[in-house]
C-alpha cells in the first residue's frame, strides 16, 4: 500500500486528527462568540439582519445617520449598540457612561476605523498606540508651551488680517463662511507647523489645499460606508484612486518642505546668530528637527507623520469652531456687543496677547457654549481590549465604544434648556459641572494636545471678525441639518452676512 493510500484512506488517522482540530477550533470560536454575545445581552439595539447587522440602516446619507443616532438614543435610553457586520458599536452619552472610559489608562486606543487615516498620518500622535504614543506625546508636549504659543500668535494675526480682507469682499451678502475659515486655518497651521506660507486664502486652487480637502472627505466617507471598509474593495473604486493621488500630492509637498528646512537646519546648526534671528518664527517642524538628533530619535518619516497629524487635527477643527461661533453670535447679536464692550473696557487699544486675551470672559464663554451645542468632534471612538463595566454592562474585548458628545453636551441635568444658546453657563459664577460633562477636546490622557493653541486661534480670529463686522446668521436653529463627519457640520454650510462696522 502506498503512502498516499494510507494518508487518503477512509481510516486515515491524519484525516481524523485534522477534522478533530478543525471542529475543536470551530467549537472554541462558537463558545467565545456565545460569551461575547451574552455579555452584551442587556444592551438594546435596532433590529439587525444576520451577518450584516445594521449595515443597511447606516449606509444612507450622513445626515440620516446623525438623525438615527438621536432617534435611537431617545428610544433605547442611556446606552445602545448597532451591529456593523459582526462588530458591535456601543454608543454612550451620559456622564456615568463616559467617565469610566475616558478616565481609563487602559482603554486609550482609537477605534479600528482610524486605520483609514494611516496612509496620510502614518502612526503619528492621533493614530499611534502603546509605547509609541506615550513617547510621542511626551516629546511633543513642549511644542505647546506658553512661550511658543506667544510666537505662534504672531502668525495667527497675520493670517487673520488676510481673512478679514477676504470677508470684506463678501460684505452685505449671504455666504458660506466655512470655506473661508478652512483656508484661513490651513494657512495658520501650515505656517505654525512647517514655517511655510501656503497662501491658501489667496489661492484656493493650490494642489496641496485641494488634496487635503479631498483626503479628508474620502476618509470620512469610509468611516460611515461599511461597503468600502475593505482596502481591497476600496482601491478598486474611483474614490480609492482619488485617495491615492491626494496622498501622493500631500506627501511630496510635505517631504519637499522638510528637506528644505532640514538643509537650513543642518547648515546653520549651532549658529547663534541664525538661531537668534529665527526664534521669533519657530514652527513645529523646527522643534521636531531640534529633537530628532540627526535621525536617531525621529526619522524624516516620523517628522512627516507629526507634521501631517498637526495639519489634519488642527485646521478642520479650528475652522469648524470659528464658523459655529460666528453662527451662534449671528443668531444672538447681543453677545457680540458684550464681547466688544468687555474688549474695550479691558484691553482698549492694546494688542491681543496670550496673557490679556484671558481677561475676555465673555468671548471665552461664548466659544465654550458653541462647543457645547456644536461639539468639534461629535463622536469619540475607543477600541475595547479588556472587559470594562459601563452602566452595569460588561463590555467585552473586541467592541468599539463611541461617545456621542453632541448628546452628552445636551444633558438637561447639567445644562437646563439644553437647546438654548446661553453663554452665561460658562461665566465664573455659573454652576460647577461634574467631570466629563463637557469635553470639547475629549478628556483624560488622550485629550487634544493642542487645545490651548486651538483656543487661542479661535479667540483671535473671532474677536478680529467682530471688531471689523457685525455678523448675522441665515439659518435658525431648527433649520440646521447636522452631519457627523470628522467634525460636526451643517448640510447647507454656515451661511452668514457680515456688515462693516462704522
JOJOVEN-V850520 format. One record per pair of residues at least 24 apart in sequence whose ideal C-beta (glycine too) atoms are under 6 Angstrom apart, sorted by the first residue. I is the first residue (numbers start at 1). J is the second residue. Records with the same first field share a line. If there is no record, write none. Layout:
I = J  J
//
This chain:
36 = 396
39 = 394  396
42 = 393
43 = 79  81  393
44 = 76  80
45 = 80  81  82
48 = 83
53 = 83  84  85
54 = 82  83
55 = 84  226
62 = 224  483
63 = 481  483  491
65 = 224
66 = 482  483  484
73 = 407
78 = 391
79 = 391
84 = 226
88 = 399
89 = 400  402
90 = 399  401
91 = 402  404
92 = 403
93 = 404  407  408
95 = 434  436  437
96 = 391
97 = 390  391
98 = 403  436
99 = 436
100 = 390
101 = 382  401
102 = 436  443  444
103 = 444
106 = 386
107 = 382
108 = 445  446
109 = 383
111 = 381  383  400
112 = 383
113 = 223
116 = 219  222
117 = 219
119 = 247
120 = 215
121 = 308  309  312
122 = 305
124 = 305  306  309
125 = 309
126 = 309  313
143 = 284  287
144 = 450  452  453
149 = 354  453  456
150 = 354
151 = 282
152 = 192
155 = 191  192
156 = 188  457  460
159 = 184  187  188
160 = 460  461  464
162 = 201
164 = 468
166 = 201
167 = 498
171 = 498  500
174 = 474  495  497
176 = 493  495
177 = 323  494  496
178 = 323  493  494
181 = 319  322  323
182 = 319
185 = 315  318  319
186 = 315
189 = 311  314  315
192 = 283
193 = 284  307  310  311
194 = 257  283  285
195 = 283  285
196 = 257
207 = 249
208 = 253
211 = 246  249  250
214 = 246
215 = 246
218 = 243
220 = 485  486
254 = 304  307
258 = 303
261 = 285
265 = 289
284 = 310
316 = 487
317 = 376  487
318 = 454  457
320 = 487
321 = 376  458
322 = 458  461
323 = 494
324 = 370  374
325 = 367  370  462
326 = 471  496
327 = 473  494
328 = 370  421
329 = 471
330 = 471  472  473  496
331 = 473
332 = 421
335 = 366
336 = 466
338 = 362
339 = 363  466
352 = 460
357 = 459
363 = 459
365 = 423  426  427
366 = 423
367 = 458
368 = 426
369 = 421  423  426
371 = 440
372 = 409
374 = 488
375 = 405  406  409
376 = 440  487
378 = 405  406  484  488
379 = 484
380 = 442
405 = 439
469 = 498  499  500
470 = 499
471 = 496  498
472 = 497
//
